[in-house]
Amino acid sequence: MENTINNYTEIKISNKLIGYNDLFIKFEKLYLNKRLPKVILLSGDKGIGKSTLAFHFINYVLSINSKIPYDKDNFSINSNNEIYKKITINVEQNFNFLKCEKPNIVSIDDIRQLKIKLSKTPLVNSPRFTIIDDIELINSNSANALLKLIEEPSDYDYFFLINNKCNDVIETLISRSLEFKIFLSSEQKKLIFDYLKLHFQIEENFTHNYIQYTSPGNLIKFDPIINELEITSLNEFDKVASEIIKIFNKNKNNIYINFLLFLVDIKFLELSKKNKNHVHVTDIKNKITSLLIRYYKFNLNNINVYNQFRNYLSYVR
């Protein structure tokens, strides 16, 4: 069976939903009362579980009549749940998933393929869901094509747009959606991360002490990079930064820039403790952050970026 879209990447879903029980129940009531919005915009920091919430709710709806339905009492998915299996390998007919973040940028062709699929009546007489992640990164041409889909959805089509606040969402997309703003307390972050760490068998490392600077989902995604580069501390920060910039230059995967921005937060926390001029330290940190964001957005020369990175860093040593 063919993939739903060309930019499909492996979907990893946490079997347990933590911290979003109330919102899940709210969606359930709306759905059962036939008042669920056709287009829902979930806005919040990347990696706090917005997509996980959408996946769990979709699994609940699509598996209501299954032999192994969604476990609503425990807000969890049984690994033998058929809908869960199909979604994770991208063969569920009533589910579509697209990402707008590099290197899986949604193109107009992806939207056209989605439009063709949504023009057909579902084989199974049940709702059909589409998740579009990193919606704030979609380009204007693809956004305009998407608008034509979400303005007049069919009776059985629903959309979850995931806004990770990395950029401004195109206003016309916001106007066609019902937005839910998502926040997590420090306690909720830790609870979620402790579960994910166990679920994905993540070994302890120094970055886990700085979850306040990122999100549970990001920490899980950062773990393979830490293992890949064998990072145990930030004692050789220049070397670590150089390697990350080189890797990003080759694969253009934004997770490496997000990881480096996270390490910058940790490093400058240490530097602020040693340097009494906190305004100066903050200014240099902001310049480095701006440099890395421009590197990601505008494909700057990696050697020039690293040299400028080192130059900024030298001002606070």
Phi, psi and omega in degrees: 000136186282157178293156180294317183218162183289328186268020180299134172235163182304133180259122176250123184240128173290131182289342183247132176263123183235130173090356184235023183301316182296318180291323176302312181297324178297316177297320180299314180297318178299318181293313182295331178269009179057040180234013180295126180302144180290329180229114180250129177253114178261114185247134179169173181302147180295137174088010181265000173110016180295314178294322179299317177301313180297315180300316181295317180295318179297318178298319178302312183293312186286341182251016181305319183260014181280163176296324177239088183283177176297137180273089185289333180296325182249004182049057183216160180248126174289133183297345177267001177298125186296320179297318178301313180300316183292321180294318183293337177250009172063046176234010177282119185295332183258027181215136176228145181221126177231149176239142180256357182274145175302144002270010185256054185290129178291127179254171176299324178299321177297318179294322178296318177297318178297318180300318179298316181294318182287346177284347180261144178292135179303143178295324178260133184283075179207167181300157178236133186241144174232125174255130173239109184272153180057044185299335181292346182260000181292140180281165188297322180295314179293324179296319179296321178293322179294322180305321181295334178280318188272348180291323180225069181291155177290173181297333186254005181258136178225147182236136169246115177259124184259114181256111181265011173059028176277349182198172177283132176285139178302128190303322182295330176290321178297318183294338180266002187239161167256116187269136172241118180270127187252132177226152175230138174283167178299322180294318178295319177303313182295319180299315180294315182294320178301320178292314182297322180299320178287317183297318182262007176056055180268126179281152182295138172213171189298334183290339183293345179278359186236037183296340179295343181263359181209210183227162179303316181297320179295319180300323178294318180291332180286336186304314178299327179291318178300317178291320181299316183265359179055049181273123178244345178196182177252027179295330177244060187300319179301314182295316179299313180299318180299316181295319181295317180296321178296316181294316179298324180299332181274315188255347178057025178275118187296343181299330180289322177290320177299320179294316180295321176298322176296316178294326175298318177301314181295314182299317182284341170295317178294317182294325180293333178286334182266336185250123182286340180274081185293329179295318179295315180298315180297320179298316180294319178299317180296324179292319178294317178300314179298320179300314182292324178293319178293325177299317179292314187287322191245009174055051179291164178295125186294326180292317178296321179297314181294319179297319178292323177302309180297321181297315177299316184297327182295340182285347183240018179265000000 
